[in-house]
Amino acid sequence: MMPNSQHGPHMRRRDFIAGLGSAAILPALARAQQLSMPIIGFLSGATEPGNQNLIAAFHRGLGEQGYTEGRNVQIIYRWAAARYDQLPAMAADFVGRQVSLIVTTAGNAPALAAQSATRSIPIVFQLGGDPVELGLVASLSRPGGNITGAAFLTQELTAKRLELLHGVAPLASTIGYLINPTNPGWDARMRAAEIASRALKTRLIVEKTSTGSEIEAAHRIFAAQQIGAVMVDSDPLFFGQRNLLAALSIRDKLPAIYHARETVEAGGLMSYGANIADVYYLAGSYAGRILRGAKPAELPVQQSAKIELSLNLKTAKMLGLTVPSSLLALTTDVIE
């Protein structure tokens, strides 16, 4: 009896070849699907390892608008690690790739670099500064161009930060101030600090630092000049160097205040500033809304209302400080 032609060797070979064809088509379809996804260019002034909780907050905001990385949106990350001179080339690369949207985080410099690179691709910023003063938007309520985002106005917080530091170190007649002059907006914060210092009848000694080694050198200068306390400016450099800053403060017995609670978690004495994760969340939400069709010009700049005072009581004890009960009452986050 002749074998049934449906089950003969020719048919089996055809099935095998057809199977090979479908196996080849599937990866091609996956690649095509990936290419059709919107692409976000994520431009950060910070260092990647120190920002996982912030990136998670950004993804949460993006996810609430229906976008999940790898499923229906692609994200290309670029980290400047406080080397702000690299940002223009990174922004230009995103423009060359024709990304759907640029998100800028960790500092004013990434937003300015993205703005210089394109006036057509939508931009969502996360920054600690006044976007109107920086020339990024026409106004907070009506940005007017291709750029909007979420901001916390650090200049307004600088004076309060100095006042709180004076509260835990009232005998400190001279206060050191660490700033990074390579990040736009530092001069406005320095002016605010100088005004606050005069009101408190203290002397401010400013040290400009842009690397970890310069931070260590500044602390040696502070020790030599018998500084009583240190205020650290809000900057991605100092966020990335938070472990070093906390260690130097304890080593030199210098009470210090920072802008982010993450530095207090690392052993720093105290911080006063916006909840940075909340600002990343707001930026993620706006990124999702723009991918869905919203226009940046019509999305008002959001300002984080979550201002936190964090205090590390273990560090206070190591520094021999008695924290006033009035200050403890204001503290939103006590680390023991």
Secondary structure, DSSP 8 states (H G I E B T S, - for coil): ----GGGSHHHHHHHHHHHHHHHHHHHHHHHHHHHHS-EEEEEESS-GGGGHHHHHHHHHHHHHTT--BTTTBEEEEEE-TT-GGGHHHHHHHHHHTT-SEEEEESSHHHHHHHHHH-SSS-EEEEESS-TTTTTS-S-SS---SSEEEEE--HHHHHHHHHHHHHHH-TT--EEEEEE-TTSTTHHHHHHHHHHHHHHTT-EEEEEE--SHHHHHHHHHHHHHTT--EEEE---HHHHHTHHHHHHHHHHTT--EEES-HHHHHTT-SEEEEE-HHHHHHHHHHHHHHHHTT--GGGS--EE---EEEEEEHHHHHHTT----HHHHHH-SEEE-
